[in-house]
Amino acid sequence: MITIKELASICGVSISTVSRAMNGREDVNPETRKAVQNAAKKYGYVPNTAARNLKRPPSRTIAVIVQGETSPLLMQGLVKLDESLRTEGYEAILCHVSDRRANVATIENLIVGGHYSGAIFLGRYGDDDGVQATELSKSLARMKVPLVFCTTKDFSGSSLRHPSVSVDDVGGSIRVTKHLIEQGHTRIGFALINPHVPPESEHVWMLRFQGFKRALREHGIEPDPDLEIVAVDHSQPYSMANAYASTMHWLESRSHDYTAIVSSCDAVAVGVIRALNDEGIRVPEMVSVTGFDGLDFGRYANPSLTTLIQPIDLIAKYTVSSLLKAIAGDSPTPPHHAVEGEFYLGESTAPLSRDGD
């Protein structure tokens, strides 16, 4: 390890600049911040607070890290994780990180500086293209911090993957798509698509998109790229507002050559339905729409959502079990635990009418 003074000398900056750069402060030139963080990683610099904490015995607290926008699903997950951890004698500490500060240095300082026994990433993490996520995963593996991803897989692509627990995203998407096919629909769209994410990625929406395409092909239907609703805002892939704006943009160049839309989540489904309604396209009379997650607001939407319910209580239970194994030094089996969801039939889907109305 080197000192902050030595790191400042290597980088040719002041000690205060190093401190601010390592804490992800925005009042540091981005190029300088990146250079300092890269040098810290290269030379093994650990902030003084974190270094002191490494000498202390581990605490009984677990950092539950949420990146970016929160959602009802994540809040439900937090409650269930807290309940499961308390049963095992641990306390959950919520740590929120904005998308702008979701870098390796920030997360390292948060986990090591806070001196937690372990950490749970609840929801998405890193960046959408996976580059930063890969660096983060490798960094955490080097630190040997017990860590589990909850509601998402470790999609970093790193060989040093961490255990994860989530709903069966592929299987759940197959189930809701199959429901539409059984109702006679063959011209089925998907919302939302991020074209900057590689097809082999294991982001949640991509896994659900893969399940959607698999279900179509299993029934002899070739997916049509023209029926893919592309996100206009890649930074908010799951928001109602983004779904609404993206669907409105998509509708500008569409004739009524589709009869159903599979949405990546319930929030996206609500945005899609609102856009369709605003264009005079009735749901489900003219177009059927499905969601994914089974959140409460979907039951009270008009129409109520046909969706796939995530068993958050089981996901939280298995996440804590996997984390405790990691803390004890045991390897989780399997490294990824996929939990089957429950299909819920709402009012947003209907059999394809023969006259197409």
N, C-alpha and C positions, 0 to 999 in steps of 0.2 A: 504494500500500500504506500501511496505517496501523500504528502500533506497538501492542503489547499494552497499554501504559499508556493510549493513546488509546481503544482498544476498551473497556477497563475503565471509563473515564470515560463513554463513550457509554451503556454498559449500566447504569451506576450500581452496579457491583460491584467487588470487589477484584481485583488482578492475579492472585492465586493462584486465585480462582474462575474467571477466564477460562481460565487454564492447564488447570485440571481439567475444565472444561466442554468445551474443545476436544479433550481427550484421551478424551472419552466416559466419564469417571469416574462411578460410580454414587453417590458421596458428594456430588453436587450436585443440588439440587432440579430435577426434570425440566423444569419450566417455565422456570427460569433457564437450564438447559443449552441448551434449544431457542432461547431468546431470544438467548443469546450466539452460538450457531452461526449463526443467521439474520443477526445483525448482522455477523458476520465475513464471511459470504458477500456481504452488501450492500455493505460498505465495502472489500472486497478484502484482509482481513487474512490474512497467511500467517505461521505460527509461525516463530520465529527460526531453529530448526534447519532447517526446510524452506527458508527464504529463503537461508540460507548455502549449502545444498546446490545451489540453483538456479545458483550461480556455478561449480560444479565441472563438469568434463567428465563425460559419462555413463559409468556403469560397464558391466561386461559381465555383470551379474546381472539376472535376471528374477524378479519376484515372482509366485509361483503362489498365488493367494488361494482358500482354502476357507472357506466360511461354514457355521456350524452343525455338525450331526452329520457325521462322516466315514462312509465306506462302503467296502466292498471295491472297488467300481467306481472310486471317486475315488482310492483308493490305487494301483490299477493304472494309472490315468491319470497320476498323479504320477510314477511310475517311468518310464513311456514318454515323458512330457514331458521329464524330466531327461535321458534317453538322447538324445533328439532335439536338445535344446538344447546338450548337451555336444559333439555332433557338429559343431555350428555355432560352437563356441567360447564359449558362454554357460553360466552356472551358474544352476540353479533354486534359489530360496529359498522354502521353504514358509511361508506366512503364514496362520495360522488366526484367524478372527474369529467370535466368538460371535454368535448371532442378536440378543442384546440390544445388542451394540455395532456391529451392521452398519448404521451410518448414514454419511451423506456425510462428516462431519468425520473420523470414524475412518479411513475408506478414503483420504481425501485426505492425511491426516497419514502414513498408512502408506506410500503410494506416493511422495509427494513427499519425505517425511522420510527414507525409505530410499534415495532417489536411484537408483531402478532404471532400467534402459534401457527397460523395458516391463513389462507385467503381463498375466497370464492369470487369468481367473476360471474356476475349475474347479468345475463343479456350479452349484447354484442361488445366487441372490444377491438382496439387497434383501428386501422384504416380499412376502407372498402376493398382496396386492391391487394391487401394481404402483406405488403412489404413491411410496414411497421409492426403488424401483428406477428410476423415471423421473428423480427428482432426482439420483440417483447417476450415471446415464448422462449427463445434461446437465452435471453438475459435471466429470466426467472428460473430456468433450469440450472444455470450456472450458480445461482444463489441458493439452490436446493431448498426453496421455500415450498412447503406443502401447499398445493394449489389444485383446485377443481373448477372446471367451467360448468355453469348451471344454465340450462335452457338453450345452450349452444354447444357445438363441438369445438375442439381446438382446431380451428381452420387455418392455422399458421403455415401449414405445409412443412413445418420443422420436423426433423427426425426425433427431436426431444419433446415429444408431445406430452401434455398433461391429461389426466383422466377427465372425463366429462359425462354429464347426464342431461338428457333432453327427451322431449317427446319424439316419437318416431316420425320425423318430418316427411320423409319419403313415403312411408306407408300411409300416413294420414292424408297426404295429398292425393295418393292413389284412391283412397276411399271416397273422398268428396268428388273427385273427377268421375269415378265409376258411377256414383249416384246420378250425375248429370247424363252420362251415357245411357244408363238404364232408363232414364226418362225420355230418351229419343234424341238427345242433343248430339250433334256431330261437329257443328261449327262453334268451337269453344275457345275463348280467349283467355289470357292470363295477365294478371296485374299484381305487382309491378316488376319491370325488368330493369336491371342496372347493366348497361352494355359494357361497362368498364371492368366488370368482374369476370375472370376467366371461367369457362364452363366447368372445369374440374374443381373449382372452389367448393368449400363445404359451409358457406354462409347459409343461414337459415332459409332465406328466400330462395336461394339456388337449389337447395335440397328439395324444397317444395315444388319448384319448377321442374326438377328432374322427375319427381313422382307424377306430376301432371302429364308430362310427355310420355312417361312409361305407360300410364293408364291408357292414353290415347292409342299408342302403338299396339298394346295388347288387344285392343278391339279393332285393329285394322284401320285406324285413323291417323294420318300423317299430320303432325303439328304444323300449323301455318304461321310463319313469322309475321305475317301481316296482322295477325290477331294478338300480337304481343303488345301490351301497353307499357311503353318505356317511361321510366321516371324522369320528370323534368328537373327534379332536385335530387341529386345523388346523395346528399348529406342527410336526408330524412326519408329513408326508404319505406318506413312503416307508418307515416302520418296520414291522417284523414285529408289534410290540406293538400299534401303532395299527390295523393291518390285522385282527389277531385281535379286538380289542375292538370295532371297527366292524362286523365281520362277525357277531359274537355279538349285537350290538344289532340288526342288520338281520334276523337269523334269528328274533328274538322275534316278529315280526309276519308271518312268511312261511309259506305252505304250500309244498309241494314242486312249485312251478310253474315251475321253471327247471332246466336240465340242464347248463349250462356257465357259467363265469365267466372273463372276460378281466381280468387284473390289470395294473396300471400298471407294475409292476416285479417282479423275482424275490422281493424281500423281502416285498412285499405278498402275492404268491402263497403263500409259505410260511405267513404269518399266516392267510390265508383257508383254506388246507387244514387247518391245525390246528383252527380253529374248526369247520369242517365235520365233521372227525373226532370232535371232542368232543361233537358233537350226533348222532353215529351216522350221519352222511352220508358214505358211502365214496367216495373219489376213486381212480380215475376211474369205478368201477362205477356210481355214481349221479349224480355230477356231475364234468364235466371242468373242469380249471383250467389256464390258461396264465400264463406270466410274461413278463418282458421284461428283457433285459440280458445273459443268458448267463453269470452268475457261477458260480464253481466250486462253491459250496455247493448250487446247484440240481441239479448232477449227482449229489450224494450224498444229497439229500433223499429221503424215502420217501413217495410215489413221486418219481422224478426228474422235473424240470420240463420240459415242452414250452415253449420260449421263443424269443426272438429275440436272437441274440448280437451285442453291440456290438463292432465291430472297433476296439478301443481303440488299437492300434498305428497304424492309419491315421488315426484321429481326432487323435492326438497329432502325427503327422507333418504333417498339413495345418494344424493349429493353429500349430505353430512356423513353418511356411512363411508363413502369413498374417501372423503377428506380425513376422517379419523384413521383409516387404514394408511393413508399417506403420511400422517403425523407419526404413526407407529412404525413407519418404515416398511410397511407391507405393500406389495404391488396390487393395485386394484384388478379384479377380474370380473367382467372384461374392462379394457381401458375406456371404452365408451358404452354407456348403458342407455339404450333406447327404450322408452316407456310407451306402451300403446295408448293412444288417445281414444276418446269416445265420440262416435258420430251423433250429431244432434240435428234433427229435421225441423227447420224453422219454416217461415212463410216466404222466404226469398227465392225459392226454387219451385218449379212446376213442370209437369210433362209438356213436351213440345206439342203445340197445337197444330193440327193438320193444315189449317189455312194460313199458318205463319203469323197470325195476329197476336 
